[in-house]
Amino acid sequence: MSSPVTVLVPHDLGAEILSGVEGLRPVVYDPQKPLPDEAAHARALVAPFLATSDAVAMTEQMPDLELVQLLTAGAEAWIGNLPEGVALSDGRGAHGGATAEWVVAVLLAVYRHLDRFVRAQDRGVWDYHQTEELAGKKVLIVGAGDVGQKTRARLEPFEVETTLVGRTARDGVHGWDELPALLPRHDATVLIVPLTDETRGMVDAAFLAAMPDGSLLVNGARGPVVDTDALLAELTSRRIRAAVDVTDPEPLPDGHPLFSAPGLLLTPHVGGSVPLAMRRAYEVAAQQLGAFAAGDSPSNLVTGAY
């Protein structure tokens, strides 16, 4: 019988969950301290939650490393930066439900003017007026993976007409090349794409100009997917509105113009920040690392396609 695979884990909860997976030997590490001695022969590493590019340097201290497992779907800090021969598996499936719920929440908040009513409450003002409604809206979802599918499922009970757009066209999914024709036909555009060389800055002035007057941009992806200056220009003109959970830069520095931009609902990257987020992430990690320990390919291997 082969010896168990040593995997470095950044949380006690993760070690607890992974200890129940056959063929794994989890060892807890602190990302802020030197790696434990076991790093010298560890074959797998669970990256810190929402790890930045600084965390990639840890892999240089792990000569036997074969796999990095992420706790999020965002892999931009790792792709192209790992040592040769080291595979990368993401946390796709862990946070899709919570992020999709955030999308529905901000759509309802904007269309039912909840942000305006909260501000009126803070001022002690009874701001009675008619609002819009989510029912009957046409929503374009850019990103047809786990989060996109779960977003569509959660919008259907609200009598919303949804259109899915992916990198390439397939059954039930439009391709990115169709965006110029699709954008003018939708009341809201929801961004749920990974940050890659292709998606960085994809929402530029031309993209925003194709959205109809009064429409809503929702960014639940990554901040750099949207050109901040182009978005600010549209918000300042009050032609469109936006709800964003991510920004560029992030976090926003004090006094940044996005804080005071008209027609913007801003949340501080909390789409997946719910009580069970970490447990769900480690349950996905357990599936991926269990397959690795058994000699199989993890289903979430990052190959550049999504």
N, C-alpha and C positions, 0 to 999 in steps of 0.2 A: 504493500500500500504506500502511495506517495505521501510525502510530508505535506502538511497543510500550507496554503499560500498565506504568507504574512502580508497584511494590508495595513497601512497607516491610516488612522481615522481621527478626525479633529474634534469629535464629540463623544462623551460617555454614552449618550443615547445610541449613537451609531455603533459603538463597540458592542453594546447590549444586543442590538438587533442583528448585527453581522455574526455575533458569536453563535447564533442559532443556525447558521448556514454551513452545511457540510463542506469541509475542505478549506475553510477560512480560519485564519488566526489574526483577529484584529488587535492592533496595538494603538493606544491613544497617543496623539502628539498635540503639542501646543504650537499653533502657527507663529506665535510671537517669541518662541524660544528655540534653542538648537534642537534638531531632530534627535529622537532616541537612538540608541545603538542599533536597534532592529532595522533602522533605515538602510543599513549596509547590505541587507539581504532581502528586503521587502520587494515583492514583485508587483504590488498594486498600491496605489495612493488614492484616497478619497480627498479631493481638494476642499479647501475651506469654502463655506457657503458664500456666494457672491464674490469669489476670489478675483483679485486683480492680476495684472501681469507680474506683479512682484512675487506672487506665489509660485510662478513657473520656475523660479530659481531653485526651489526645493528639489526639483527633479535631478539637478546636477549632483546632488549628494546621495543619489540612489542608483548605484551601478547596475543592479539587477532588475530595475524597474521595467515592466512590460505594459502596464495599463494605468491610466489616470481616469478615475471615475468622478464625474461632476455631480453636484447636488442640485443644479439648475439646468435649464435647457440652453441658456446662453453660454456659448463656447468660444466667444471671440478672443478672449485673452490667451487661449491655449492653442488654437488652430495655427499651425505653421511654426510654433515656438517650442515644440517638444523635441527631445533628443531623437535621433534616428532609431526607428524600430519600436518606439513607444506608442501604443494605441490610445485613443481617447474615446470615452463613452460618456454621453451626457445624461441629464436627469429628466429627459422628456417623459411626460406623463404624470410627473409629481405635482406640478403647480397649475396645470391647465384649468382645472375647475375653479380654483380661487381667482385666477386672472380673468377668466370668462365672467365670473360673478362681478368683478370690478368693472368690466366693460358695461355690463347691464346696469350697474349702479350709477355710473356717470351718465349714461344715456338718459336714464330716468331723471337724474338730478338736473341735467341741463334742460330737458324738454318740459319738466314740471316746475322749473325755476326755483328749485330748492335752495340753491346758493343765494339767490336774491332774497328769498324769504328769511334765511338765516341772518343775512346782513340787516334786514329790516328789524328782526327780533333784537339784534344787538343794539340797534338805535332806539328800540322801544316804539316802533312804528307799525301800524296795522296796514300792511301793503296789499290790500285785496285787489286782485286782478285775474283775468282769465289767462291760463297757461296753454302751452302746446301739449301734445301727447305723443307717446312712443308708438302707439297703435297706428298702423297704416304707413309707417315710415319705410323707406327703402334703404337698407344698410349694406354697404360694400365692405367685405371682410378680406383684407389683404394679408394672406397667410393662411394656408389651408391645412396646417398640421393639427396637432392635438388641441391647441388652444383655439384655433379657428373653428374646428368641428364642434368643440364644446360651447363656444360662443354662439354659433348658429343654433344649437339645440336649446340653449337657454333663452334665445330671443323668439323662437317659434311660438311659445304660448302668448306672447305679447302681440300677436297678429302683425309681425314684421316680415317684410319680404327681404330675404338675404341673398347675396351673391358672393360666392367664394372665388378668390383669385389666388393662384399658386404660381410658382416659378415657371412651370410648364402646364399647358392645358391637359386635362384628362377628364374622365367621365364626371360630370357635375362640378368641375372646377375650370374656370377661365385662366388663361395664361397672362403673364405680366404685360405682354405686348398688346393686350386688349384694354389696358388701363385708360389710355386717352379717350376711348369711346365710352367706357363704363363710368368714369368719374362724374361727368355732367348729369348722369341719369340717377344719381343716388343722393339721398338727404344727408347721409352720414358715411364717412369712410373710417374704418377701424384698422389700425396697423398692428399686426401681431407677427412680425417677421424677425428672424435672427439678424444680428449685425454681422454683415460680411462685406467684402469689397464691393459686391453688387448692390447691397441695400444701403450702404453709407451715403447719406445725402440724397437718396432716391426721391424724397418728398422735398422738391425744390420749388422755385417760384413757378415754373411751368406746371408742375403737378398741382400745386394749390390753385393756380389760375383756372385749371380745368374743372375745379369743384364749383358747383352753382352758388349763387348768392344766398346767404343765410344758412349754408350747410355747416356741418360739424365734423371736425377732424378729431379722432380719438387715437392717442398713441399709447399702447400698452406694450410696445416692443422695446426699443432702446433709443435713448436720446439722439445719438448721431444719425439715426435713420431720417430725421427731419432737419432741414436747414433752419437753424434758429432765427437768423436774420429774415429769411423769407417768411417764416411764420409770424414773426413780430410785425412785419409790414402789413400782412393781411389782417391781423388782429387789430392793429392800430387804425386801419381804415374801416374797421367794423363790418367788413364784407362777409367774413366767415367767423365761426366760433371754434373753440378747441377745448378738449379735456385731455390732459396728459399726466401720466404717472412717472414719466422719465423725461430727462432734459439733457441738453448739451450746452454748457457743462453741467455735471452732476457731482455733488449737490450744488444747487445754485448759490453763488456768493451773495452776501448781503447787498441789497440795492439793485439786484439784476432786474432789467426791465420786464422780464416775464412775470415777476411778482405783481406788477401793477397793470399788466396788459388787459385791455377790455375784452370781455367775452371769453376769458380763459378760466377753466376749473383745473386747479393744480393740486395733485397729491404727491407726497414724497416717496415714490417708488415703493408702494405698499401693496401692489396688486396680489402678490403671493404671500404677504406677511400675515398669516393666520395661525392660530394655535397649533394646528396639526401639520403645518408646512414641513417641519424638519422630519417628523416621523414618516410622512409620505415620501419625502426625498430619500430617506434611508431604506424604505421598502422597495423603491425602484432600484436603489444601489445594490440591495441584497440580491435582487433578481439578476442584475448585470454581472456582479462579482461571483455569484453562484455559478453562472454559465461559464465564466472565465476559469474558475477553479476546476470545473468539470472538463475543461479542454475544449469548450465550445466558444463561438463568437457571441459576445453580448449583442442583443438586438438593438441597442442604442448606439452602436459604434458610429462615430461622426465621420462621414465620408465626403462632406461638402454638398450633399443633396438633401433636400427637405421638402 
